[in-house]
Amino acid sequence: MTVRKLTFAVLFALVSFALSAQETAPTGTYRSFSPADQWELGVNLGLPFVAGDVDSKFPGFGGGLHLRKSLDHIFSVRFHGEFLKAKNEQGSQASLQTSENTWLSGGGQLVVALNNFRFNKPVRKLLVNGFVGLGLDNYKTKFDNITQSDGSKTGELKSSTNAQMEMGIGISYRINPRFNISLEHTVYSVFGKRADLLDSDQNVDGKVTSYRDILHFPHLSLNFNLGGSDKNGLKKSEPLYWANPMSMVSDAISALEARPVYDPTDTDGDGIIDAIDEEDNSPVGARVDTKGVTLDSDGDKVPDYKDKEPFSPPGYSVDAMGVAQGLPKYTTEEQVNRIVKDEIAKIKFPEYEGNWFFPNVNFGDNRYDIRYSEYEQLYQVATVLKQNPSLKVVAIGNTDRRGSEGYNNVLSYNRAKAAIDFLVSQHGIARDRLILNWAGEGNALIPVNGPSAANRRVEFRVAKGETEMARPEGPEAGKGGKFKGNKDAGY
């Protein structure tokens, strides 16, 4: 019992030490030299045997798998499972004692890379491992001519599940960063009452007993490193127990030592130090690019500081001063403007021969003066007349149906005359292009006898042979008087 307690205490101390080695200082105060690394998957093949009261018959056979992950550069954990068969045999042919043990187990181990405490190489080629662990096993044993506590000599011990302690040592050889092979020897010791039953001999005849039969498993492991990239997309390193913990420090120191010593010398004084200056003899004052080469903006092989024409047109030869030769004579701006004017003068635009739509000009009640609101309509009429020099327009005055017919005739005349006077004085339209007509109340747009703003108007139409109408007889009609001013008065 004392040995068992001591074993658990040692395992607990080792695991606690390994886990505490993973603690890191707060972010920003410490740089880790343990990058994300790969897992190891191993295939184990070996020759197991039982060391007990009955001599082992070598060899047995067995195999298993393991998965190993580093905790740091020294410690790692490994989980494994095995299926093993071992035979025992002793005595003469007449009294031959035989047993066959079938074993299935699994467990976890703490592995220590015993020779990675040395930091003399970037990676280990050979790695010595020591390991200890705990697990569970389930085994059964067939026996013949071995006396049991119940007196039987032939039969099979029923299988049972038991706790076990395991330990061992091994040596690994690194083939490449993805593969290595190992030779290991693992020892399994069962806890409990069945510890002396691996060979089925319970020592019931009083012979000296080992009390605890031991299962040995010497084996060869083929080990593969698994894992691609970490969460940041960086390639994972091989398991840390192969790597020198100081290799990253050594690489950083080597990189620092390989850096060139900063030399600020600038021989030609062009602002580019000699270390990166591709032309360290540039003329004084010459402009250079970021590599210290004298600028040649137009690529004519004459540097800018000598080039009298640093932006010569491409495709032409240049003289020693960088001036392009054989250039064609270009047309001046004055010549271009004259050509354009001459060509425009040759163009004859066709005049409009159809009917134009002109806006009406409306008037206040019993008035014939031009209101400000009607200036825009008269401007539109004037614009058409200016753009069509041969066009003549008839201005026809109208009234609503209030008042006498004679009165309305004179008022309609006054309104047409006021509109014509405005076009002549304000917009410079020739008087002979405007024909005055009046219609009184006889051409009402709105058939009402009362007031109507739509009927108080002057209409404009394209002249088609009309003649100007004289003022009708009768007294003066309407208010407003004659418009005074001229086209340059600013109205």
NORJO-V199887 format. One record per backbone hydrogen bond with DSSP energy under -0.5 kcal/mol. NH is the residue of the N-H (numbers start at 1). CO is the residue of the C=O. E is the energy in kcal/mol with one decimal. If there is no record, write none. Layout:
nh={NH,NH}
co={CO,CO}
e={E,E}
This chain:
nh={5,6,7,8,9,10,11,12,13,14,15,16,17,18,19,20,21,22,23,29,32,35,38,39,40,41,41,42,42,43,44,44,45,46,47,49,51,52,52,57,58,60,61,62,63,64,65,66,67,68,69,71,72,76,77,78,79,80,81,82,83,84,85,86,87,88,89,90,96,97,98,98,99,100,101,102,103,103,104,105,106,107,108,109,110,111,111,112,113,114,114,115,116,118,124,127,129,129,130,131,132,133,134,135,136,137,138,139,140,141,142,143,144,145,146,147,148,151,155,157,160,162,164,165,166,167,168,169,170,171,172,173,174,175,175,176,179,180,181,182,183,184,185,186,187,188,189,190,191,195,196,197,200,202,202,206,212,213,213,214,215,216,216,217,218,219,220,221,222,223,223,224,225,226,226,230,233,236,237,242,243,244,247,250,251,252,253,254,255,256,257,258,259,259,269,273,274,276,277,278,278,282,286,289,292,295,299,303,304,306,307,308,308,309,312,316,319,322,325,336,337,338,339,340,341,342,343,344,345,346,347,347,349,358,361,362,363,367,368,369,374,375,378,379,380,381,382,383,384,385,386,387,388,391,393,394,395,396,396,397,397,398,399,401,408,409,410,411,412,413,414,415,416,417,418,419,420,421,422,423,424,425,426,427,427,428,429,433,434,435,436,437,439,442,444,447,448,455,456,457,458,459,461,463,469,479,487,489}
co={1,2,3,4,5,6,7,8,9,10,11,12,13,14,15,16,17,19,20,26,30,33,237,226,68,39,224,40,66,222,42,64,220,62,218,216,214,50,54,87,56,48,85,46,83,44,81,42,79,40,77,75,75,111,69,109,67,107,65,105,63,103,61,101,57,99,55,97,93,90,96,144,88,142,86,140,84,101,138,82,136,80,134,78,132,76,109,130,74,112,128,128,113,115,242,172,127,170,112,168,110,166,108,164,106,162,104,160,102,157,100,155,98,153,153,145,152,148,143,141,139,137,135,189,133,187,131,185,129,183,127,181,125,173,179,179,176,223,173,221,171,219,169,217,167,215,165,213,163,192,193,194,197,147,200,203,210,195,211,51,188,49,214,186,47,184,45,182,43,180,221,41,178,39,224,234,230,228,36,239,240,122,244,246,247,248,249,250,251,252,253,254,255,256,266,271,265,273,273,276,291,279,283,293,289,287,296,301,295,303,303,306,321,321,309,313,323,319,317,332,333,334,335,336,337,338,339,340,341,342,343,344,347,356,458,360,456,364,479,479,371,372,374,375,376,377,378,379,380,381,382,383,384,388,433,461,435,394,459,395,437,457,440,450,404,405,406,407,408,409,410,411,412,413,414,415,416,417,418,419,420,421,422,422,423,424,423,430,431,393,434,395,397,439,441,445,446,452,452,455,361,396,394,392,436,366,425,486}
e={-2.2,-2.2,-2.1,-2.2,-2.1,-2.1,-2.4,-2.5,-2.0,-2.2,-2.5,-2.2,-2.1,-2.3,-2.5,-2.2,-1.3,-1.6,-1.2,-1.9,-0.6,-0.5,-1.7,-2.3,-2.7,-0.5,-3.2,-0.5,-2.7,-2.1,-0.5,-3.0,-2.6,-2.4,-2.1,-2.1,-3.2,-0.7,-0.6,-3.3,-0.7,-1.0,-1.9,-1.3,-2.2,-2.2,-1.8,-2.0,-2.7,-2.8,-2.6,-3.0,-2.0,-2.0,-2.7,-2.2,-2.7,-2.3,-2.0,-2.4,-2.6,-2.8,-2.3,-2.2,-0.6,-2.6,-3.3,-2.0,-0.6,-3.3,-0.5,-2.0,-2.2,-2.4,-3.3,-2.8,-3.0,-0.5,-1.8,-1.9,-2.2,-1.7,-2.4,-2.8,-2.9,-3.1,-0.6,-3.2,-2.6,-1.2,-2.2,-0.7,-1.3,-0.6,-2.6,-2.3,-0.6,-2.7,-2.2,-2.2,-1.6,-3.0,-1.6,-1.9,-2.6,-2.7,-2.8,-1.3,-1.8,-0.8,-2.5,-2.7,-2.3,-0.9,-2.1,-0.5,-2.5,-1.8,-2.1,-3.3,-1.1,-2.7,-2.2,-2.6,-2.5,-1.7,-2.1,-1.4,-2.5,-2.4,-2.8,-3.2,-2.7,-0.7,-1.6,-2.1,-1.2,-2.0,-2.1,-2.2,-2.5,-2.4,-2.3,-1.4,-3.1,-3.0,-2.8,-0.6,-2.7,-1.4,-0.6,-1.6,-0.5,-0.6,-0.7,-1.1,-2.8,-2.7,-0.5,-2.4,-2.3,-3.2,-0.6,-2.7,-0.6,-2.6,-3.3,-2.7,-2.4,-2.8,-0.7,-3.2,-2.4,-3.2,-0.5,-2.9,-2.0,-2.8,-2.4,-1.9,-1.0,-2.8,-2.1,-2.7,-2.7,-2.2,-2.4,-2.5,-2.6,-2.1,-2.4,-1.8,-0.8,-0.7,-0.9,-0.5,-3.4,-1.6,-1.0,-0.6,-3.1,-0.9,-1.8,-2.2,-2.0,-2.7,-1.2,-0.6,-2.9,-2.0,-1.5,-0.5,-3.2,-0.6,-1.0,-0.8,-1.8,-2.1,-3.2,-2.0,-2.5,-2.0,-2.2,-2.3,-2.3,-2.3,-2.2,-2.3,-2.2,-1.1,-0.5,-1.2,-0.6,-0.7,-2.0,-0.5,-2.2,-1.8,-2.5,-0.6,-1.9,-1.6,-1.8,-2.0,-2.0,-1.8,-2.4,-2.2,-1.8,-1.9,-2.2,-2.0,-1.0,-2.2,-2.6,-3.4,-2.9,-0.6,-2.8,-0.5,-2.1,-2.3,-2.3,-0.6,-2.4,-2.0,-1.8,-2.3,-2.5,-2.0,-2.5,-2.1,-2.1,-2.6,-2.5,-1.9,-2.1,-2.9,-1.8,-1.9,-2.3,-3.0,-2.8,-0.7,-1.0,-0.9,-1.8,-1.7,-1.7,-2.6,-0.5,-2.9,-2.3,-1.8,-0.6,-0.6,-2.5,-0.5,-1.0,-1.5,-1.8,-2.5,-2.0,-2.7,-3.0,-1.6,-1.9,-2.0}
